[in-house]
């Protein structure tokens, strides 16, 4: 279900510091690299982590091992990106040193890398919503398949792609990590609905074919998005323009009217009670706030409450306490609004490598803040077509059955879990999303009246604790008397209902596999 691993996204050339170096050496590194923290090593082995926040106000001759955070949370190169996302979200840290079996530093993976792995992700909603739209607009009954399509036959429906995102898609294609595109097959034509960056990247790389979800229509009609593309003289991928302007901060959805996929918006995840500092403040004021809140950066506002900058711990290392922050802060050019989609925010954070975005109203007044940890939170336990289709393929291979897929509501109390533990902090997040109507569908196998829960245990347990009667699910029906292996495992663990699932509060140490 998870093909994206740490080794595919981590930075291999890591800047580290030795435990015997001084705070002055770290200050120099921060100023020359613009990073805000570094793994600490002793003879190549990871022994700690030191950040700008750790060294605020420290004497330059103090040694690193006196101020570093010991026993940092680490990752291995074969961990999945989803597992890393859970670790980063649960612990609140920004970077994980990547180590080998002997604890030797071999790389680093950050929350920005996690966000990068989520951008332009295909969701079941994109596929199913588009099929529903086609049925509504044209009265057709589309059929869905997954197959490989020739890049040269693709007819685009988007006039523009962006260079920075194109580079990311080219990397993923080379590493075989790219998500499938979505295309419509109609009277021999292959009309690209979603995945223009992937398609253009494939063309530039000379890749002859792409993995795709193909929505087939048995009718001789011209789609509205085809007409729009032809009116703009767009017939082949060569007609798609590439914009390399750095000021473009995000890529909008290909067809927002046809593929309404973004239901998670900033207002659902942002922090409303924001610590900020006035533009007239000093470094001393920032240090006091860092120590009082444990945060490492704050929006800077003017007398009217408008955002004018952002000041982080790394901006003030080595500065005098009386220095004005107006001269040290980064002037804020990127902001977001409460009704912006979380995917758009993810694109901004990835493209400009930032940790936090001020949320403003249309008068530019600060009303909240959104972080990349919030973005990661919105992605955890996200249902992908791979989860559904790969599991269906597994059932076919293991049991020789022909599963049927549908989407509908299922009774929570009848769910049979196949996972013995869930975690309290993640459960809180899933409860919040259910309350807000943001929860992803479960994946459930229905066999001989049983509802076997395959994916979404935190959502299911949260719903059970909230006494909800139903949850939305992708339902995989199989007609077989053969007990599934996952059923046997659940039976051996005595998992009969959601009440049998143990809720752990292990936010300090345990992470969900």
Protein Blocks (a to p, Z undefined) as FASTA:
>chain_A
ZZbdfklmmcfbdcdddfkbcfklmmmmmmmnopabdcddeehiafbdcdfklmgoiafk
lcfklmmcehiacddfkbcfklmmmmmmmnopabdcdddfkopafbdcdfklmmmmmgop
acfklmmmmmmmmmmmnopacddddddddfklpccfbfbdcfklmmmmmmmmmnopaccd
ddddeehiacdfbhplmmmmmmmnopabdcddddddddddddfklmmmmmnopabfklpc
cdfbfklmbdcdfblmlmccblbcfklmmcfbdcdddfkbcfklmmmmmmmnopabdcdd
dfkopafbdcdfklmgoiafklcfklmmccdfbdcdfkbcfklmmmmmmmnopabdcddd
fkopafbdcdfklmmmmmgopacfklmmmmmmmmmmmnopacddddddddfklpccfbfb
dcfklmmmmmmmmmnopaccdddddeehiacdfbhplmmmmmmmnopabdcddddddddf
bdcfklmmmmmnopabfklpccddffkmpccZZ
